Amino acid sequence: MGMNTQALITMVLTNLVFIGFTAYFFRLVLKSPLDKPENDDVEFPHGG
């Protein structure tokens, strides 16, 4: 059961780190004004 607990703790820590980076990235994106699309080839409905 020790190995399973270690794997579970590792998986949870990895998920927490991933969620932290994702939240940080989204916060950066939401803070910066999106007036120019990065790619002109990609057509996304912009501003709304």
N, C-alpha and C positions, 0 to 999 in steps of 0.2 A: 504493500500500500504506500510505501515511501516513494517509490518511483512515480506512481500515479499522482500523488500529492505534489511532487516536484514539477511534474509536467503541467499540472493544473495551475500551479502558481506561476510558472513560466508563461503559460498561455495568457493568463489574466494580466500579467505585467506587460506582455507584448501588446495586448489589446488596449490597455490604458495608455501606453506610449503612443500607439497609433492614433487613438482618439484625441490625445493631447495635441499631436502634430496637426491632425485634421482641423481641430477647433482653432488652433493658432493660424493655420493657413486661411480658413474661412474668415477669421477676424481681420487678417491683413487685407483680404479681398474686399470685405465689406467696408473697411476704413477708406481704402483708396477709391477715388471716383472712377467710374467706368464710362468715360466718354468716348474712348477709342477701342474698337475691337482689336485683339492681338493679330488675328488672321483675317485678311480681307476675303480669302477664298471661302471661309466658313460663314454661312449666312444664318445668324441667330436673330430672332426678334429682340431688338435692343431697346432698353429703357422702357419702364412701364410701371 
